Amino acid sequence: MLKKLTIGFVVIAAGIVLLLSIFGIKEAASLTSSPVDKYISKSSKETVVSKKNNYDTVSNSYNILVMGDSLAKGTGDEKGKGFSGYFADYFRVKNNRNVRLDNIAVNGDVSNGLLQIVKNKDTENLIKKSNMIFISIGGNEVSKFKFEGNVSAADLKDTENKYLNNVRDIFRLIRDNNSKCTIVFIGLYNPFGSSIGTDKIELLNSWNYQTQNIISVDSNAVFIPTYDLFEYDTEKYLTIDNFHPNSSGYKAIAQRIEEVLKNHK
């Protein structure tokens, strides 16, 4: 009798252990599958996967490098994408390709700062692997003139010349490391409206014109004009700081990039 009871307890205990094991396996499975996954879109998952891999191991990957100032970084966008993020979404869907987006832009940067970044060895490696490079720079150099009313015309011209020389050097260094990638340069817009004088507006237009001339020499580079986009829609396209674009502004820039690249051969 005692022997039968002992065997019965052993069988029951084994059954309990088996049930606990099954429950534990199910619980572990539920923990390894994050509840956040169901809220992530397919395109977002593809981007995350591509970022976790090295360039050479991502099949059919298109590599976009973003450099420059806060506009390149996407500052002010409520959705955190910036023009490069919206363009990447468009490119991914249209071409059915994985997109790797590396954004090394720095808030507040100027052309000389970007030049130093381009000279960096880590940046060189990114440039070599890039299919497309976005650049936005010069806005911080121009913006200070709104607040510095005593700046002479000679000082303004000197700043412009240094900026243009830096842009030339930036392009030269990029081409030294990658002769085939498409370079997309974002032009400047006027976020100040009529609060700045016509002389400052002329300076802004001069910078855009001179920059476009430099870029036009490169057969695989395009200049993206943005002045007209914001000229009459600053309230619609700027965030509360009245300087950086909001989500709508960045989308407008991304759409302009799409339009220009369609006509680029």
RAHU-V509454 format. One record per run of one state. SS is the DSSP state (a for helix, b for strand, c for the rest). FROM is the first residue (numbers start at 1). TO is the last residue. Records with the same first field share a line. If there is no record, write none. Layout:
# RAHU-V509454
SS = FROM-TO ; FROM-TO
This chain:
# RAHU-V509454
c = 1-1 ; 33-36 ; 40-41 ; 53-54 ; 58-60 ; 69-69 ; 74-81 ; 96-97 ; 104-110 ; 120-120 ; 129-131 ; 137-138 ; 148-152 ; 178-181 ; 187-192 ; 196-197 ; 217-220 ; 225-226 ; 232-233 ; 239-244 ; 246-246 ; 263-265
a = 2-32 ; 37-39 ; 42-52 ; 55-57 ; 70-73 ; 82-95 ; 111-119 ; 121-128 ; 139-147 ; 153-177 ; 193-195 ; 198-216 ; 227-231 ; 234-237 ; 247-262
b = 61-68 ; 98-103 ; 132-136 ; 182-186 ; 221-224 ; 238-238 ; 245-245
